């Protein structure tokens, strides 16, 4: 993607969705952290179904610790890898209580020190809960960044660092969500919906996918 096209690319996404938000349901930084931990290799829809039952019962580290691993498993067993996720989340709750007074830390290093929390999860929490201009590269962002030529790279970290350099500052805060939503609904994995893509004029992907006859 040409450098001059990048501001136009993001301005178009912004015009269509000025204040994008995560599709995970949460009310506090801890609920967000828990939901993101549970969302690895799972859909936001599936996580939301589980947390709608879990959070009314346990939406603090202290309350979740009282559930214990087996108690937590009962609420999240519809989510993939639920056993390992339950262990990680309970251990995370223990660390939050013992080291952080039950609060979610606000630094990347402290977040990544929590079980099951990698760079992507830390970036989501920093961006969504604390308003930092971080970009968490998931499969959608990785695909969109490479396919469009916005920030091509062979690894999520390479893409993230390139995005930090190429995304204009005024779009940095919401870039994470614009790219995820674009990848989730328009620039999809198998057949990108180029015929209904507002940013197609700025994208390097060729040949553009034509409108299906049935569409």
Residue, then its C-alpha position, 0 to 999 in steps of 0.5 A: x500500500x502506498x504511503x499516501x493511501x494509508x491516511x485515506x484507508x483509515x479515514x474511510x474506515x473511520x467515517x464508516x465507524x467513528x468509535x469502534x468497540x470490541x465485540x467482547x462484553x465487559x464492564x471492568x478491566x478485569x472482566x475484559x482481561x478474563x474475556x480476552x484470556x478466554x477468547x484465544x482460539x474461540x469466537x467472541x460470540x462463544x465467549x460472551x455466551x459463557x461470560x453472561x453467566x459467569x460474570x454475574x457470579x464472579x466478576x472480580x479476582x477474589x470471587x473467581x478464586x472462590x469458584x476454584x478451577x473446577x467451579x470456573x470450568x463449569x461456566x466456561x466448558x463450552x469454550x475451546x481449551x476450557x481446562x487450560x484456560x480455567x487454570x490460567x485464569x485462576x492463577x492470574x486471579x491469585x497473582x492479581x490479588x497477591x501482587x496487585x491488590x485485585x486490580x489489573x496492572x497497567x503496564x505491558x510487562x506486568x500484564x505479560x507476567x500473568x499466566x496465559x497473557x501474551x503480547x496480543x492479550x496485553x495489547x488488547x487490555x492496554x488499548x480497550x481498558x486503558x486507552x493506549x494506542x496499542x495494536x493487538x495483531x490477531x489472525x484478522x489483523x495479520x491477514x488484512x495487513x498482509x493482504x492489503x499491503x498496509x503492513x506486510x510481515x511474516x510474524x505478528x510481531x513484525x506486523x505490529x511493529x510495522x503498523x506502529x510506524x505506518x498508521x498515522x497517529x490520529x488513527x492509532x487508538x482505534x486502528x486495532x478495532x477497525x482492522x479486526x472488524x474489517x477482517x472479520x466481516x469484509x476482508x475475510x479469509x477465504x474470499x474477501x468481499x472486495x465488491x462491498x469494500x469501501x477501502x478497496x481503492x487503496x488496497x494492493x490485493x489483486x485481482x479484486x474479488x468480483x461480486x458473486x452472481x448470487x450476492 
